[in-house]
Amino acid sequence: MLNVLFVMADGSKVTAQAEPGARLLEVGQNAGMPLEGTCEGQMACSTCHVIIAPDWFDKLPAASMEEEDMLDLAAGVARTSRLSCQIELTEALDGIEVRIPGVSRDMQIG
């Protein structure tokens, strides 16, 4: 099992466990995080936007151009922002720290 540390906008923390291969979006949703994931991982919205702790960001595969385009529409974007539906958890990400933005905006295309 892998550990994921979610940090809420108010500073409270929730640790969740996940199987390798799980998507960060589903792990967050199962842990009660306010990650909508309106498009169900199809990269047609930005409702699963998270901010990865800088120490962990460089351990992730680079975001695709499509993901970058969706992040442009998300509220509260930071340098280490990603869409949680695009992050597959691996052993190398055990202990990853993920911040939930304080604001969200659904700019679903469709």
N, C-alpha and C positions, 0 to 999 in steps of 0.2 A: 504494500500500500504506500501511496505517496501522500505527503502532507502539503496542503495549500493554505497559506495565511491570507485571509481577506481582511482589509482594513477599511472600515466604514468612514464616511465623511466626518463623523463626529469623533473619530479616533478609536472607537471600539473595535475589537478584533475578534474574528471567528476563525477557528482552524477547522478545515474540512479534510477528509481523506478521500482518495480517489485511486482507481486502478490505472496502471499505465495504459495509455491509449485513449483515455477519456478526454473529452473536450472540456476546456475550462468553463465554457458557458453552462454546460449541464451540471458540473460540479458546483458552481456558484448557485445555480437555481436550487439544487438539492439542499444546499446549506442555508437557503432562505435569503440569498442576496437579491437585491432589486435589479436583476438583469432580465430584461424583457425577452430579448431574442425574437422579436416579432416575425422576422423572416425565416426563422428556424435554420440559421446557418447558411443562407444562400447569398450573403453579402449584399442584400438589398435594403438594409437599414443600418442604423448605428446604435441600436438600443442595447447592445451587449458590450459597449465601450468600457474598457477598464484601463487603469494606468499601472504599468508594471514597475516595480521597484528598480531603480537604476542598476543595482548589482545583478539583477536577473535579466534585464532587457537584452543584453548582448548574447545571452545563452539561447535566445529564441531564433528560429529561422527568420529571415527577413520577410517583411510584409510584402504581399503582392501589390501590383499597381491598383487592382480593384479594391483591395483593403485600404490602401492609402486614400483613394478617392472617397470611400465611405467615411473614413476618419475626418476628412475635410468638413463633413457635415455634422459631426458630433459636437456637442457642447462640452466646454471645459477640457479640450484636448491639450495634452502635454507632449513633450519630446518622446516620452516612453509609452504613449498611448497605443493600444492594440484593440482589435475586436476579439472578444473572448471565444467566439465561435471558431476562430481560426487557429487557436492554440491547442495543440495536442500534447497532453502531459506525458513526459518521459521520465525515466529514472534521473536524468540530468537536471530535471526541474523539481526534484523532491525538496520541499521547503519554500517554494516560490512565494514571494510576497506580492499581493495584488491589491491595489487601492480602488475602491468604488468611488467614482466621481460624485460630487455633491449635487450636480445638476445633470439632467439627461434631456435629450430632445430627439424625438423621432422624426427624422427627415426621410421617411420611407419613400422610395421611388417606385412608382408603379402604376 
